[in-house]
Amino acid sequence: MTVDTTTATMGTPIEVSPMETTHKECFACGIGNPTGLHLHFEVGPDGIAFADWQPTPQFRSYPDRVHGGIIATMLDSAIVHALFARGVCGVTAELTLRYVLSVNLTDPVRVTGWVESDRHKLYLCRAEVHQAGELAVRASAKFLPIHPTPAVS
């Protein structure tokens, strides 16, 4: 890991991998995107990428719920970071979601993503969002590897 010169919203330097620097403006996790979700992913020894996030009203749909598209974005991003941990830059080929519970604006959420297998350059992945100890949304996905474009300063 390298420490990027860009800082998080609190002004603290964040460690980012070279792959993460290829998309510093990403809406979900980009440290250079002032209006995004500001997800900061870590990867456990099991290869599962995870981030904690506190919903805010700007990402709501109905008055008490987070927009489903925001949740989909979080799940997609968790998988991307699980791929990064394997040294792979990937793009979504297919993403299937099952919304089990609404995600409220009050409680923090944890989003996790992992790679289940790879078949001939197609990565089969899963991700979940939990809130208040309960599964709220689960996803299955297929990702394709790409060669990233170098980051622009």
C-alpha positions as CSV (number, residue, x, y, z in Angstrom):
1,M,0.0,0.0,0.0
2,T,1.1,3.6,-0.6
3,V,-0.2,6.7,1.1
4,D,-1.9,8.9,-1.4
5,T,-1.4,12.7,-1.1
6,T,-5.2,13.1,-1.3
7,T,-7.0,13.1,2.0
8,A,-10.3,11.8,3.2
9,T,-13.1,14.1,4.3
10,M,-11.6,14.4,7.7
11,G,-8.3,15.6,6.3
12,T,-6.4,12.4,7.3
13,P,-4.3,10.7,4.6
14,I,-5.7,7.4,3.4
15,E,-3.7,4.4,2.2
16,V,-4.7,3.5,-1.3
17,S,-3.4,0.8,-3.6
18,P,-2.0,1.6,-7.0
19,M,-5.2,0.1,-8.5
20,E,-7.3,2.4,-6.4
21,T,-5.5,5.4,-7.8
22,T,-6.8,4.5,-11.3
23,H,-10.3,5.6,-10.2
24,K,-9.7,8.4,-7.6
25,E,-12.9,10.1,-8.9
26,C,-15.1,7.1,-8.4
27,F,-18.5,8.0,-6.9
28,A,-18.5,5.1,-4.4
29,C,-14.9,5.1,-3.1
30,G,-12.9,7.8,-4.9
31,I,-10.9,9.9,-2.5
32,G,-10.9,12.7,-5.1
33,N,-14.7,12.8,-5.4
34,P,-16.2,15.4,-3.0
35,T,-19.8,14.4,-3.5
36,G,-19.5,10.6,-3.4
37,L,-20.1,8.0,-0.8
38,H,-16.6,8.1,0.6
39,L,-16.4,4.3,1.2
40,H,-13.0,3.2,2.5
41,F,-12.5,-0.5,1.9
42,E,-10.2,-2.9,3.8
43,V,-9.6,-6.5,2.9
44,G,-9.4,-9.2,5.4
45,P,-7.0,-12.2,5.3
46,D,-9.9,-14.2,3.8
47,G,-10.0,-11.8,0.8
48,I,-13.3,-10.3,1.8
49,A,-13.4,-6.5,1.1
50,F,-15.5,-4.5,3.6
51,A,-16.5,-0.9,4.4
52,D,-18.7,0.7,7.0
53,W,-20.9,3.6,6.0
54,Q,-23.3,5.9,7.7
55,P,-26.2,6.8,5.5
56,T,-27.1,10.5,5.1
57,P,-30.3,12.1,3.8
58,Q,-28.7,13.2,0.5
59,F,-28.8,9.5,-0.6
60,R,-32.4,8.7,0.3
61,S,-35.3,7.7,-1.9
62,Y,-38.3,7.7,0.4
63,P,-38.0,9.9,3.6
64,D,-36.7,7.0,5.7
65,R,-34.8,4.9,3.2
66,V,-31.5,4.8,1.3
67,H,-32.0,4.7,-2.5
68,G,-31.7,1.2,-3.9
69,G,-29.3,2.4,-6.6
70,I,-26.9,3.7,-4.0
71,I,-27.0,0.3,-2.3
72,A,-26.3,-1.4,-5.7
73,T,-23.3,1.0,-6.2
74,M,-22.0,0.0,-2.8
75,L,-22.2,-3.7,-3.5
76,D,-20.5,-3.3,-6.9
77,S,-17.7,-1.3,-5.3
78,A,-17.1,-3.9,-2.6
79,I,-16.6,-6.5,-5.3
80,V,-14.2,-4.3,-7.2
81,H,-12.1,-4.0,-4.0
82,A,-12.1,-7.7,-3.5
83,L,-10.8,-8.0,-7.1
84,F,-8.2,-5.3,-6.4
85,A,-6.9,-7.5,-3.5
86,R,-6.3,-10.2,-6.1
87,G,-4.4,-7.8,-8.4
88,V,-7.3,-7.6,-10.8
89,C,-9.1,-4.5,-12.1
90,G,-12.5,-5.5,-13.1
91,V,-15.8,-4.2,-14.6
92,T,-19.3,-5.4,-14.0
93,A,-20.7,-7.8,-16.6
94,E,-23.8,-8.7,-14.6
95,L,-25.1,-7.7,-11.2
96,T,-28.2,-9.3,-9.6
97,L,-29.6,-8.0,-6.4
98,R,-32.1,-9.2,-3.8
99,Y,-33.4,-6.5,-1.5
100,V,-34.3,-8.4,1.7
101,L,-34.9,-5.4,4.0
102,S,-35.0,-1.6,3.5
103,V,-31.8,0.2,4.4
104,N,-32.7,3.0,6.8
105,L,-31.0,6.4,7.2
106,T,-30.3,5.9,10.9
107,D,-28.1,2.9,11.4
108,P,-24.7,2.4,9.9
109,V,-24.2,-0.3,7.3
110,R,-21.4,-2.7,6.5
111,V,-20.9,-3.7,2.9
112,T,-18.8,-6.8,2.0
113,G,-17.7,-8.3,-1.2
114,W,-15.7,-11.3,-2.3
115,V,-14.7,-13.4,-5.2
116,E,-16.1,-16.9,-5.3
117,S,-14.3,-18.2,-8.4
118,D,-12.9,-17.3,-11.7
119,R,-13.6,-19.1,-14.9
120,H,-11.8,-18.3,-18.1
121,K,-11.3,-14.6,-17.1
122,L,-14.9,-14.3,-15.8
123,Y,-15.0,-13.7,-12.0
124,L,-18.0,-14.9,-10.1
125,C,-18.6,-12.7,-7.1
126,R,-20.9,-12.0,-4.2
127,A,-21.6,-9.1,-1.9
128,E,-23.9,-8.2,1.0
129,V,-25.1,-5.2,2.9
130,H,-25.9,-5.7,6.6
131,Q,-27.6,-3.1,8.9
132,A,-28.3,-3.5,12.6
133,G,-27.0,-7.1,12.5
134,E,-29.4,-8.2,9.7
135,L,-28.9,-9.0,6.0
136,A,-30.5,-6.2,4.1
137,V,-29.3,-6.8,0.5
138,R,-27.4,-9.5,-1.3
139,A,-25.8,-9.6,-4.7
140,S,-24.3,-12.0,-7.1
141,A,-22.2,-10.7,-9.9
142,K,-20.0,-11.5,-12.9
143,F,-16.9,-9.3,-13.5
144,L,-14.5,-9.1,-16.4
145,P,-10.9,-8.1,-16.0
146,I,-9.7,-4.9,-17.7
147,H,-6.4,-3.2,-18.2
148,P,-6.7,0.1,-16.3
149,T,-6.0,3.4,-17.8
150,P,-3.2,5.2,-15.9
151,A,-4.5,7.7,-13.3
152,V,-4.5,11.3,-14.5
153,S,-3.2,13.8,-11.9
